[in-house]
Amino acid sequence: MDRSKRLINKIGSFVIFMGPSLIAFSCVLLIPFLYGFYLTFTDYSPISITYDLVGLSNYKEVFSDKEFWGQFFKTLRYVFYSTVFCNLLAFILAYLLTSNIRGRNFLRGGFFTPNLIGGIVLGYIWKFIFANVVTQLGSITGYEALTTSFLTHPERAIVAMIIVTVWQYAGYLMLIYIAGFVGIPKDIQEASEIDGATGITKLVRITIPLMVPSFIICLFIMISRGFMTYDLNLALTNGQPYGSTRLLSMHIYQKAFQANEYGIGQAEAIVLFVTVAIAAVSQVLLTKRFEVEA
Amino acid sequence: MKRRLSTIILVAIAITLVLTACTPGTTGSTKTNGEVDSTASSSKSPVKITYFNTSAEVNTMFEDMFKRYNEIYPDVVIELIPTGIGEGQQEKLQSLYASGNAPTFMNVDPANVIEYEDHLLEFTTENAPWLSLASDGAVDGGTFGGKVLGAPWSVQGYGLLYNKRVVDEVFGEGNFDPATINTRDALQKFFEKIEAAGVPATMLHGANWSIGGHYLTLSYAVQGPATSDGTGFIDKIKAGTAKIEDSPIFQGYMDTLDLLAKHNYNKADPLVADFNKDIQAFAEGKCATFFMGDWAWTSLVTLENIDEEYGFIPVPWSNNPGDYGNTEVVMVLPKFQCINKSQNTPEQQQAALDALGWMLSEPEGQQFFIDAGFFMPYKNVRDDVVYNSMTTSISEYAQKGKTINLGCFSYISGDAWTETGNLMLKYLVGAIDRDELAKGINDYWQSVK
């Protein structure tokens, strides 16, 4: 009697606390994901009245889609550089802004602001900067490389995307790093200073090891977001010049909705999902090994 | 341990509950996509129909038109589903269909008409008698696989636009006759004369829809005056029995593209493709010609201190003045109105047919299109309308029968102009040569099913 009452209580509190978010999660994420996975085995199209199961042929198409793999490696490169530079910059900013710089709260706010602007707006702003401001600067200074837009050359367009990504996320990651810096116990710092550690030594031996949790979070954020970049890609380059800057998400979107190859697009999305999962999980596991207890 | 087990069971139960609650909805939509029976609406309540519009620049025109229609026929309410330029129009339409809410009307590109063929109501002389008022050839444009599925409502054209003031300054007032540009050599001489006067001769808009969708398509369309000439050529490339590089027309158009690129106002950085910037430069007379269509007018009129007199020159592809395409400009029916039969009741379909008839053939309906500056391909349109200079130029070519039939454009699938257009842009900046371009185009067509 008592046991079953307790069970009912438990179910009740579970439904109250977990129910709403579980339903939302299932409806917008879990079910579409599973249904989408099922669609990869069909030749579905919203236009045709019926569709058939086609087995694994969509996946076969994915592996023979040269364009997809070209963009795959381009995306890897984009993710790598934006992760590295963004974290580097964020770390340096956080380091400087936790020391006693004048007006550091204002500066923190300033560096964080880009993150409050949506990717689409940001893309259009930077498109204007690259196309008009930078080229003007080029013609004023006479510096040849700047006279043509960054966005009309395949390699430089990727560089432009990395620049904007770094600009957008550095402030956000900076906040996480600042929290990391502030969270380092004072006694350990003082102990190291008494032992004679200064500047670089203190940073490398004390600060960085104790900040591994911040690194894990920041790397994870950049890797997972980098792979799924779409809004910035759309607004800044829209795949131009000549389709060379279509990152994976955009390629998948175009495959599904513009080439009307839903099954293939969805199969490519699954490949992207697996890639992101592998990259993110292995990154977390790897960096976790560097974690130390204070 | 026990606790954990019970949590897992609970989660499993909750998930299955949610799953079972949702599954009927998702599987249902795939099966009930067929015809809908008419159980809805009693005769008293007004018929509500929806209109999906992809001509984003005239959303307000349609709104006004539907308001007026409702004043005359209070028992029909037409609801506009507007879309914006670059707003994912295809995706929106697809989601409407996938969710079983297909719009009663849709105003779409010809390629969409083919895609949605199975869902569309066929226009016949019985249900749409007003279609007999359409100009010759206009109905053919809306005929797909032998069935009239789309009702045309506007005509657009493209070619080499020229700024009359700039050209007159070089040649002297009234001395330039666009009909003299009927060979590539003549075009070259024309360009050289303009450049000698210190004005860049032409401008290419470095976007794949212009260089790919419009320019490259010429080399299919000019294969012959019939739509089947163009589609037949594409079919041969698809089957591998023809190579695009073996066509003298393709080679000719590429030679002309080289010439245009040589005199391109955007030569220093050809792929910037900022439409407003290009329009402004052309309207201010910074270059003499522009490969574009009469839709440029809509963007152009919003600018200040610009020239207003323009005309079209053909884009010659050979040095033989008699070749098809050298003295013609492209005339195209860019949008069609279609009625859905698969997800709308017969009453709704009938209401849509009546409304469409009013829009396209009654003077009051037509007036809305005329006021918006459209040239309607219907015989009973009032003939005292003054159009803008670009549309006038196109209609002059049309009256002389000097137009290129771009019918094959309708059969070009969704991503053709992006994919082949990207190759064209690569060629334009010299990243690939013509052989690689031709190979890329052949490969693209062969990859399309």
Interface residues (C-beta under 8 A of the other chain):
Chain A: L7 K10 I11 F14 V15 M18 G19 L22 I23 S26 C27 L30 I31 Y35 P46 I47 S48 I49 T50 Y51 A131 T135 T147 T148 S149 L151 T152 P154 Q240 P241 Y242 G243 Q254 F257 Q258 A259 N260
Chain B: S6 T7 L10 V11 A14 I15 V18 L19 C22 T26 T30 N33 G34 G88 Q90 E91 Q94 S95 Y97 A98 E115 Y116 D118 H119 G206 A207 N208 A268 D269 P270 L271 V272 A273 D274 S342 S413 G414 D415 T418 E419 G421 N422 L423 L425 K426 V429 A431
